[in-house]
Amino acid sequence: MASIAFVGVAAGASFELDEHPDLPKAAAPAPVAPVMITSTAAAPAKPMAFAFLDSLVGLSGKLRARFVATGSATLGIPILAQLFGDSALDIPGVHPLMDATRSFSLITMLPFSAKHAGRIGSYHIGNWPHEKHPSSSLEYANPNGFIEVTAQNESTYVSEHFRLSDFLTHDQQDTWPKYLVLNERLVDKLELVIEDLNAHGVHVEHLAVMSGFRTPEYNRQGVGEGGRARDSRHQYGDAADVYVDNNGSGRMNDLNHDGRIDSRDAKVIRDAVDRVEAAHPELVGGVGVYRGNSMHGPFAHVDARGVRARWGRS
């Protein structure tokens, strides 16, 4: 089973997850302490479980979380239950585990049906473009579910360089919990872009996410260049606007070392995405290059929509 699961992850595919319809709202679970598990001779099944865990780290080898919807029943779930406990698959939230070498979290999502009248609780989300009239394209299907992000779990690493908080919509600052849609393929792709940039002489300590997930309601208001795009990939959790910011300035660094910071630095990121997609066509998607303005510096839009798309200044 572990080897089969690895094929699925290596192909850039997410598990197909079933959902319980209209699950009753459960009381918020108490914080779960990380579970420490080490492989011993007394537990013969654990080596297989940890081999399965190794298969979940993505093409980059740097993913640190797996997202599943409540009530999931699919390939690999028995081993996930063995690693994280049976209740972890039914209780929405972050369920951390640590083996001898790294941390990893099972993040159980609320089902899409938890959204009512455009919100979950007091958090406004809105409605997806094809919610009432489903699109024939799987890329525009409604999300599988929502990650519940709290002030306590927002710092959870989803990969070596990225946390849940990096991808949250930039509104409703004082509203908790917040709800996030995030695709593991995007996170995996961003990690590969960092790896590629470093391999090509562009030192990257911090790839900043200027805009990650945008709720349909927030996207409809128009945010930045490309705002109000009805089918914006940001609404589907597989897009991020990024720039390299090693010095914490909040702006793009001079990546091509020409003494200027402009769209040509964003093009350096685009070139890295081109190389990543050539090596991993299962992560194909869009790249847009954007100039800076009075509000922000130049940046690159990166997504994993499943088809190639390019736009912006060359």
ZIMOFEN-V749473 format. One record per residue. N is the residue number from 1. RES is the residue in one letter. SS is DSSP state (@ for helix, = for strand, . for the rest). OMEGA is omega in radians with two decimals (999 if undefined). Layout:
n-><N	N>
res-><RES	RES>
ss-><SS	SS>
omega-><OMEGA	OMEGA>
This chain:
n-><1	2	3	4	5	6	7	8	9	10	11	12	13	14	15	16	17	18	19	20	21	22	23	24	25	26	27	28	29	30	31	32	33	34	35	36	37	38	39	40	41	42	43	44	45	46	47	48	49	50	51	52	53	54	55	56	57	58	59	60	61	62	63	64	65	66	67	68	69	70	71	72	73	74	75	76	77	78	79	80	81	82	83	84	85	86	87	88	89	90	91	92	93	94	95	96	97	98	99	100	101	102	103	104	105	106	107	108	109	110	111	112	113	114	115	116	117	118	119	120	121	122	123	124	125	126	127	128	129	130	131	132	133	134	135	136	137	138	139	140	141	142	143	144	145	146	147	148	149	150	151	152	153	154	155	156	157	158	159	160	161	162	163	164	165	166	167	168	169	170	171	172	173	174	175	176	177	178	179	180	181	182	183	184	185	186	187	188	189	190	191	192	193	194	195	196	197	198	199	200	201	202	203	204	205	206	207	208	209	210	211	212	213	214	215	216	217	218	219	220	221	222	223	224	225	226	227	228	229	230	231	232	233	234	235	236	237	238	239	240	241	242	243	244	245	246	247	248	249	250	251	252	253	254	255	256	257	258	259	260	261	262	263	264	265	266	267	268	269	270	271	272	273	274	275	276	277	278	279	280	281	282	283	284	285	286	287	288	289	290	291	292	293	294	295	296	297	298	299	300	301	302	303	304	305	306	307	308	309	310	311	312	313	314>
res-><M	A	S	I	A	F	V	G	V	A	A	G	A	S	F	E	L	D	E	H	P	D	L	P	K	A	A	A	P	A	P	V	A	P	V	M	I	T	S	T	A	A	A	P	A	K	P	M	A	F	A	F	L	D	S	L	V	G	L	S	G	K	L	R	A	R	F	V	A	T	G	S	A	T	L	G	I	P	I	L	A	Q	L	F	G	D	S	A	L	D	I	P	G	V	H	P	L	M	D	A	T	R	S	F	S	L	I	T	M	L	P	F	S	A	K	H	A	G	R	I	G	S	Y	H	I	G	N	W	P	H	E	K	H	P	S	S	S	L	E	Y	A	N	P	N	G	F	I	E	V	T	A	Q	N	E	S	T	Y	V	S	E	H	F	R	L	S	D	F	L	T	H	D	Q	Q	D	T	W	P	K	Y	L	V	L	N	E	R	L	V	D	K	L	E	L	V	I	E	D	L	N	A	H	G	V	H	V	E	H	L	A	V	M	S	G	F	R	T	P	E	Y	N	R	Q	G	V	G	E	G	G	R	A	R	D	S	R	H	Q	Y	G	D	A	A	D	V	Y	V	D	N	N	G	S	G	R	M	N	D	L	N	H	D	G	R	I	D	S	R	D	A	K	V	I	R	D	A	V	D	R	V	E	A	A	H	P	E	L	V	G	G	V	G	V	Y	R	G	N	S	M	H	G	P	F	A	H	V	D	A	R	G	V	R	A	R	W	G	R	S>
ss-><.	@	@	@	@	@	@	@	@	@	.	.	.	.	.	.	.	.	.	.	.	.	.	.	.	.	.	.	.	.	.	.	.	.	=	=	.	.	.	.	.	.	.	.	.	@	@	@	@	@	@	@	@	@	.	.	.	.	.	.	.	.	=	.	=	=	=	=	=	.	.	.	.	.	.	.	@	@	@	@	@	@	@	@	.	@	@	@	@	.	.	.	=	=	=	=	=	=	.	.	.	.	=	=	=	=	=	=	=	=	=	@	@	@	.	=	.	.	=	=	.	.	=	=	.	.	.	.	.	.	.	.	.	.	.	.	.	@	@	@	.	.	.	.	=	=	=	=	=	.	.	.	.	.	.	.	=	.	=	.	.	.	=	@	@	@	@	.	.	.	.	.	.	.	.	.	.	=	=	=	.	.	.	@	@	@	@	@	@	@	@	@	@	@	@	@	@	@	@	.	.	.	.	.	.	.	=	=	=	=	=	.	.	.	.	@	@	@	@	@	.	.	.	.	.	.	.	.	.	.	.	.	@	@	@	@	.	.	=	=	=	=	=	=	.	.	.	.	.	.	.	.	.	.	.	.	.	.	.	.	.	.	@	@	@	@	@	@	@	@	@	@	@	@	@	@	@	@	@	.	@	@	@	.	.	=	=	=	=	=	.	.	.	.	.	.	.	.	=	=	=	=	=	.	.	.	.	.	=	=	=	=	.	.>
omega-><-3.13	-3.11	3.09	3.14	-3.14	3.10	-3.14	3.14	-3.12	3.11	3.11	-3.06	2.99	3.07	3.01	-2.99	3.05	-3.13	2.98	3.14	3.00	3.07	3.08	-3.12	-3.11	3.07	-3.12	-3.11	3.06	3.12	-3.10	3.11	3.11	3.10	3.10	3.14	3.05	-3.11	3.12	3.13	-3.12	-3.12	-3.00	-3.10	-3.02	3.09	3.11	3.14	-3.13	3.01	3.09	3.10	3.10	-3.11	-3.07	-3.03	3.01	3.11	3.13	-3.03	-3.00	3.06	-3.11	3.12	3.01	-3.12	3.06	3.09	3.12	3.11	-3.11	3.07	-3.05	-3.09	3.05	-3.09	3.10	-3.14	3.06	3.10	3.11	-3.11	-2.97	-3.09	-3.09	-3.06	-3.11	-3.12	-3.09	-3.11	3.12	3.11	-3.13	-3.13	-3.04	3.07	3.08	3.01	-3.03	-3.01	-3.04	3.04	3.10	-3.11	2.89	-3.14	-3.11	-3.04	2.91	3.09	3.13	-3.13	3.10	3.13	3.11	3.12	3.05	3.14	2.93	-3.03	-3.14	-3.11	-3.11	-3.13	-3.07	-3.07	-3.12	-3.04	-3.06	-3.08	-3.12	3.14	-3.02	3.09	3.08	-3.13	3.12	-3.12	-3.11	3.04	3.09	3.11	3.10	-3.09	-3.05	3.00	3.09	-3.08	-3.14	3.07	-3.12	-3.06	-3.04	-3.14	3.12	3.09	3.00	3.03	-3.09	-3.05	-2.99	3.12	3.05	-3.06	-3.12	-2.98	-3.10	3.03	-3.05	3.04	3.10	-3.02	-3.06	-3.13	3.06	-0.08	3.03	-3.11	-2.96	2.94	-3.10	-3.13	-3.12	-3.13	3.08	-3.11	3.11	-3.13	3.12	3.09	3.10	3.09	3.08	-3.14	-3.12	3.13	3.12	3.14	-3.14	2.99	3.10	-3.06	-3.13	2.98	-3.09	3.00	-3.04	3.07	3.13	3.11	3.10	3.09	3.02	3.08	3.09	3.14	3.13	-3.14	-3.11	-3.14	-3.11	-3.09	3.10	3.12	-3.09	3.13	-3.12	3.09	-3.00	-3.09	-3.14	3.13	3.12	-3.14	-3.06	3.05	3.12	3.13	3.08	2.99	-2.96	3.01	3.12	-3.09	-3.09	-3.05	3.09	-3.11	-3.05	3.14	3.09	2.99	3.12	-3.00	-3.11	3.03	3.09	3.12	3.14	3.04	-3.07	-3.06	3.10	3.05	3.05	3.12	3.07	3.08	3.11	3.12	3.10	3.11	3.11	-3.12	3.12	-3.14	3.10	3.14	-3.07	-3.08	3.09	3.11	-3.09	3.14	-3.07	3.00	3.04	3.13	-3.06	3.06	3.07	3.04	-3.09	-3.08	-3.08	3.06	3.10	-3.14	3.07	2.98	3.12	3.05	-3.10	-3.01	3.13	3.05	-3.09	3.06	3.13	3.08	3.10	-3.07	-3.14	999>
